[in-house]
Amino acid sequence: MTSGTPAWAVVLTALTALIAAVGQLFFKRGAATISSNLSTWLLNPQLLIGLAVHAVGFVFIVVALRHGRLSVLFPVLATSYIWGVLLAARYLGEPITLGKWAGVGLILSGVALIVR
């Protein structure tokens, strides 16, 4: 147990963070093809996939929260920012600057302090 929270709930929350970042990647890709026409939003496969991915993450975090402490699990969701940086670099060609690496380190440090 981690501060009264089962380890599997922490892992499930970390997976939720990854899922959230993947959903954002699909949103980013889908955003490139939208316009003021509502059908470009509603019929956009990338946006729909992003919504579906987020729906899975919603189920995962609700299950984790049912069994764990919010004060432990919520900070773990901050790792989605790390996944976002890594996925953006890999799939969108966005650079990872020294400042971003410093931010990643600070996020990991903060999560480690809270979860331990």
C-alpha positions as CSV (number, residue, x, y, z in Angstrom):
1,M,0.0,0.0,0.0
2,T,1.1,3.6,-0.8
3,S,-0.2,6.0,1.9
4,G,-3.4,3.9,2.3
5,T,-3.7,3.4,-1.5
6,P,-3.1,0.0,-3.1
7,A,-0.2,-0.1,-5.5
8,W,-2.4,-1.3,-8.3
9,A,-4.5,1.9,-8.0
10,V,-1.4,4.0,-8.4
11,V,-0.4,1.9,-11.5
12,L,-3.9,2.2,-12.9
13,T,-3.7,6.0,-12.4
14,A,-0.3,6.2,-14.1
15,L,-1.9,4.3,-17.0
16,T,-4.7,6.8,-17.0
17,A,-2.1,9.6,-17.3
18,L,-0.6,7.9,-20.4
19,I,-4.1,7.3,-21.8
20,A,-4.9,11.0,-21.3
21,A,-1.8,12.1,-23.2
22,V,-2.6,9.7,-26.1
23,G,-6.1,11.2,-26.2
24,Q,-4.6,14.7,-26.4
25,L,-2.3,13.6,-29.2
26,F,-5.4,12.5,-31.2
27,F,-7.1,15.8,-30.3
28,K,-4.0,17.7,-31.6
29,R,-4.1,15.8,-34.9
30,G,-7.8,16.2,-35.3
31,A,-7.6,19.9,-34.6
32,A,-5.7,20.4,-37.8
33,T,-8.8,19.6,-39.9
34,I,-11.6,21.4,-38.0
35,S,-13.4,24.5,-39.1
36,S,-16.4,26.5,-37.9
37,N,-18.6,23.9,-39.6
38,L,-19.8,21.6,-36.8
39,S,-19.6,18.5,-39.0
40,T,-15.8,18.8,-39.1
41,W,-15.9,18.3,-35.4
42,L,-18.5,15.6,-35.1
43,L,-17.3,13.5,-38.0
44,N,-13.6,13.9,-37.3
45,P,-12.1,10.4,-36.7
46,Q,-9.1,11.8,-34.8
47,L,-11.3,13.7,-32.4
48,L,-13.7,10.7,-32.0
49,I,-10.8,8.4,-31.2
50,G,-9.5,11.0,-28.7
51,L,-12.9,11.0,-27.0
52,A,-13.0,7.2,-26.9
53,V,-9.5,7.1,-25.4
54,H,-10.5,9.6,-22.8
55,A,-13.6,7.6,-21.9
56,V,-11.4,4.6,-21.2
57,G,-9.2,6.8,-19.0
58,F,-12.3,8.1,-17.2
59,V,-13.3,4.5,-16.3
60,F,-9.8,3.7,-15.1
61,I,-9.5,6.8,-12.8
62,V,-12.9,6.2,-11.3
63,V,-12.0,2.7,-10.4
64,A,-8.7,3.8,-9.0
65,L,-10.3,6.5,-7.0
66,R,-12.9,4.1,-5.6
67,H,-10.0,2.2,-3.9
68,G,-7.4,4.9,-3.3
69,R,-6.8,8.3,-1.8
70,L,-7.4,11.4,-4.0
71,S,-4.4,13.1,-2.4
72,V,-2.2,10.2,-3.7
73,L,-3.7,9.5,-7.0
74,F,-4.4,12.9,-8.3
75,P,-0.8,14.0,-8.4
76,V,0.0,10.8,-10.4
77,L,-2.2,12.2,-13.1
78,A,0.4,15.0,-13.5
79,T,2.6,12.5,-15.2
80,S,0.3,13.0,-18.2
81,Y,2.4,16.2,-18.8
82,I,5.5,14.0,-19.1
83,W,3.8,11.7,-21.5
84,G,2.6,14.7,-23.5
85,V,6.1,16.0,-23.9
86,L,7.4,12.5,-25.0
87,L,4.5,11.8,-27.3
88,A,4.7,15.3,-28.9
89,A,8.4,14.8,-29.6
90,R,7.9,11.3,-31.0
91,Y,4.8,11.8,-33.1
92,L,4.6,15.5,-33.8
93,G,8.3,16.3,-34.1
94,E,8.2,18.8,-31.3
95,P,11.6,19.5,-29.6
96,I,12.3,18.6,-26.0
97,T,14.2,21.6,-24.7
98,L,16.3,21.7,-21.6
99,G,13.5,23.6,-19.9
100,K,11.1,20.8,-20.7
101,W,13.5,18.2,-19.3
102,A,13.8,20.3,-16.2
103,G,10.0,20.4,-15.9
104,V,9.8,16.6,-16.4
105,G,12.3,16.2,-13.5
106,L,10.3,18.5,-11.2
107,I,7.0,16.8,-12.0
108,L,8.6,13.4,-11.3
109,S,10.2,14.7,-8.1
110,G,6.9,16.1,-6.9
111,V,4.9,13.0,-7.7
112,A,7.5,10.8,-5.9
113,L,7.3,13.0,-2.8
114,I,3.5,12.7,-2.6
115,V,3.1,9.1,-3.5
116,R,5.8,7.6,-1.2
